[in-house]
């Protein structure tokens, strides 16, 4: 019986390295690929702290592939990355939304583009080192389930994958705890066993999003007013790029009590300031919907909704208010509903029902 061919996206980290090893041991015909998506060939190494697309990532992935005995290639996806991730990231910030570039990269680059090229090479599947599990359900649909390790679960950033993409994807590390993955790497002498995890957004190495966006658009964003919800001017902000909902640090004004960003108004260039309780809300609207475990969302549907990667989730009800628009009402208030971020919906068992992009808080 001919071996199934799988292309493994290798970032040079321990998770994707072990994924490649596990698949080879399971009998697949494995090829390793690193997606060169950002830096130029002669650019300084961007991954000193564990980034997924720096030059050392390529070196590490190539060495691991050689060690475990699989072919390895570097593929250039810079154009796709610029179009689907960088431009999206910049446009969202300019419109006072807080984007999640990893979600866009996963859907349109790490899956859509890599899958297309891999199929052209005769692959049956692509695989990654993400902490998530894929199941084919009784209704015939494919869906993600939260990984064995809740602390590392990455289903939130993968909710936007399509049925076709899921049907052709393998995620072998989703059944393991992170410590188990490192132990496998040590046991079989995979050289990146102790490599730190990537933390920052790979294309903003200094974490200064505002400067990155201003460099991309070729101008500085203008200063404007800090205001209360009813319009009282409290001081001046340095440009809306520098702020996000729920932010407390770095505001540069003192009112004698803790203050937080509660809203950003790009049409008037205002940043609204309030107290901590003003950051909490019950409801939001979302669009750009992707249904996963279910064919579509329906009125009265119950779920557990997460509004950011680190959010533990809150029980909620769904109401369909348009062809590509839902309202989500949480049972308890949630903190910092942020336009541009994703809301991801799960059932009680950890199965991803689907999700969408937060448009606004609506209570």
Protein Blocks (a to p, Z undefined) as FASTA:
>chain_A
ZZdddddddehiaklmmmmmmmmmnopacddddddfkbcfklccfklnopakbfklmmmm
mmmmmmnopacddddfklmmmmmmmmmmmmmmmnopacdfklmmmmmmmmmmmmmmmmmn
opabdcdfbdcdddddfkopacddddfblmlocklmmmmpcfklmmmcccfklmpcfklm
mmmmmmnopaklmgccdfbdfklmnopaklmmmmmnopacdddddddfkopafbdcebjk
lpcehiaghnlpaehiacddfbdcfknopacdddfklmpcfbdcdehiacfkbmbdcehi
acdddfbfklgbiadddddfbfbbccdddfbdcehiaehiacddddfkopafbdcddfbd
cZZ
